[in-house]
Amino acid sequence: MAVQSDPVRAQSPGPSNTHGPVPGDSLSGPRRSGPGLLSRFAPYVLLLPTMVATLALLAWPLVNTFLLSLQNMNRRQLIQHLTEWTGFSNYTDQLKSAEFWHTTERSVIFTVLNVALIMIGGTLVGLLLNRLGKKMRLALGVSLILAWAMPLVAQSTVYLWLFDSRYGVVNWFLDQLGWHSMATYNWTGTQTSTFFVIMLLLVWGSIPFVAFNMYAGLTTIPTELYEAARMDGAGAIKVFTSVVYPSLKPFFLGTTFLEIIWIFKAFTQVFTIDNGGPERSTETMPVYAYVEGMGNQHYGVGGAIAILTMVMLALVMIPYFRIILKQEDEL
């Protein structure tokens, strides 16, 4: 009796592969452990044009300013193309100068007052934008944009016209209100009145930036938070301190430091109003550097003052960068 063989058993199974895919299988190729070389360096390639432009427009002039601050560069040296290296004597002379420290103190007080007024005014206008209807919000927004977009020299010129001692609208308006002694008042005659005009100009031109940022931040706060606070009996001030400020704390922090930088280094408005007068009593650090460097033709001294001004701003920014790094670590 013939025994029929099982067809399954008759087939040769071949060597079993229990350790992985068969050689030549698509899964047996080398596995990539990370991004390719091109993907790894792509961000640096994209940043290269910006880095080159930054070095050309910022770093190179900064290096030249620093080299100039190490020289005795006056009119004679400039005309005769002389290079007289004096080391850090320009820096030591300024750090020992009472005028330098008086100007620094004036600049710090000037910056603190302006930034406080700008942040308060910008916050209030931002809150107002959030509460207005569409038409009124559009009208106020357009007015803010026009004030913000106006060139700095044009802003200063308009304020000079407004506060002109003979034909200014401000003096005419005060005279109409009954203050006849203000009819021909010279707003640039004293330090206090000149600073008042400059501060009003700076605050007016800076509030739109804070207001728009504030309004944009308010649109990100959920309405449920406002409703919960009002259900707990919170008033307007309590809602701001318990809902708005905690939610927009990064905005307040970043905007405040930006305003500190912009106000501290403000030159055009301060110089255009009265060239730092009367009798150099309204000079801030940038104006002081310009007057000493270009006006008095002490170019090395002006370069030293400019570098010291940048160092002051860098020291002011240290707490800001520390807070930013701390927030990144918490994330």
Secondary structure as UniProt FT lines:
FT   HELIX           7..10
FT   TURN            23..24
FT   HELIX           26..28
FT   HELIX           37..54
FT   HELIX           55..59
FT   HELIX           60..69
FT   HELIX           75..80
FT   TURN            87..88
FT   HELIX           89..95
FT   HELIX           98..131
FT   HELIX           134..149
FT   HELIX           152..162
FT   TURN            165..167
FT   HELIX           169..176
FT   TURN            177..178
FT   HELIX           180..182
FT   TURN            183..184
FT   TURN            187..188
FT   HELIX           191..218
FT   TURN            219..220
FT   HELIX           223..231
FT   TURN            232..233
FT   HELIX           236..239
FT   HELIX           240..244
FT   HELIX           245..247
FT   HELIX           249..264
FT   HELIX           268..274
FT   TURN            275..276
FT   TURN            279..282
FT   HELIX           285..290
FT   HELIX           291..295
FT   HELIX           299..330
//
